[in-house]
Amino acid sequence: MTSPPPLTGIRVLEFAGLAPGPFTGLLLADYGATVLRINHATPGAHTSSPPPPTPDLITRHKSSIAVDLKSRAGIALLRALIPTVDVVIDPFRPGVLEKLGLSPSDVLLKLNPRVVVARLTGFRRDGKYAAMAGHDINYIAVSGVLGMLGRKGEKPYAPGNILGDFAGGGAVCFGGIVMALLGRERSGRGQVVEANMVDGSAYLASMPRLAMKGPMWDEPRGENFLDGGCPWYDTYETKDGGYMAVGALEPQFFAALLKGLRIDPSSLPGKREDRSTWPALADLFTKTFKYKPRAEWEQIFDGTDACCTPVLSQAELEAAGFDQRPIVTLKNTPAKAIIQNAKDVAQGQGIGVEGQGWTSIGLSPGEGGEELLAKWMGWRRGRHYKVENGGLVLQQQQSKL
């Protein structure tokens, strides 16, 4: 017997932003929080001819209202919501909330001492880059992480925007929010949570950074055990243009790898720990993997401890029916399902979402938000708020005297 997701009942205001902030909101929503996205005023929002969905793709389990943030009445509407919410996600550069009249310490926490205000920036708020624009590549660059990634003799290689935006940004901010909510259970008080992608990505790189003082990672980029320098921790192309990933670090796994490759250990160019043999060993592995297509190598290594697996594409996984699942399984209080017709707690609970986690229908500004205002506040359009310039504004109440 399962119970509702653990964040059920938590109310979140998520200011629309780029990838990291919405990812924080996505994690909260997947685990039961009710997330109301605050979009900028948009022509057609809250009308019978709504605008198309925004480019943001990580909007599942969320609702939206469009708000005119340039009007006093629009800001007044947000201020009126603050006493009823638990979390506010601020994805803006430093100072934006303050300019809107929504300072976390001077306004929001005074309106609601229990609210958790999560502020997510790219650079450190107190660093030399604080006032500068940037993206994932810039944040991991100044954190020291980007300089660790790449092949020998080549320029640093940015791994998409996964490491800074999502891992070091959105996921870290989510963890900060959950800790602040836990702290509130003990103290009764909310607080400001400050996360940034420089510190987040640097923290994620704790082990490699510390390992640079020892033999595992003490060589230049691309010449170490885990960064592509080691021939038994690398990827290899197969006969048909596919790839296999090898991670046979331990001796027993390395032995299983050699067995699958049908390489006699006595034929190796030397002891594998001798780095001078690595180029020759890498060349041997490269030639060997080229003898067979990927499917044959899969058949050879499946079920073994060789730590050798296929490099699968997203398209392959989708075609094979790979089920997208919540980030972590909670046995008694599982997350909301991503796929439809979820069958066990690892897949989540509930009806799932259209697209099965492979495609996103997006979220139109204003979609579902007015229903949520009615549920949270008992508000009705025309009585408590109205639509002006493509956004909601608080309606001035008429005196009954």
Secondary structure, 3 states (H helix, E strand, C coil): CCCCCCCCCCEEEEECCCCHHHHHHHHHHHCCCEEEEEEECCCCCCCCCCCCCCCCCCCCCEEEEEECCCCHHHHHHHHHHHHHCCEEEECCCCCHHHHCCCCHHHHHHHHCCCCEEEEEECCCCCCCCCCCCCCHHHHHHHCCCHHHCCCCCCCCCCCCCHHHHHHHHHHHHHHHHHHHHHHHHHHCCCCEEEEEHHHHHHHHCHHHHHHCCCCCCCCCCCCCCCCCCCCCEEEEECCCCCEEEEECCCHHHHHHHHHHHCCCHHHCCCCCCCHHHHHHHHHHHHHHHCCCCHHHHHHHHCCCCCCEEECCCHHHHHHCCCCCCCCCCCCCCCCECCCCCCCCHHHCECCCCCCECCECCCCCCCCEHHHHHHHHHCCCECCCEEEECCEEEECCCCCCC
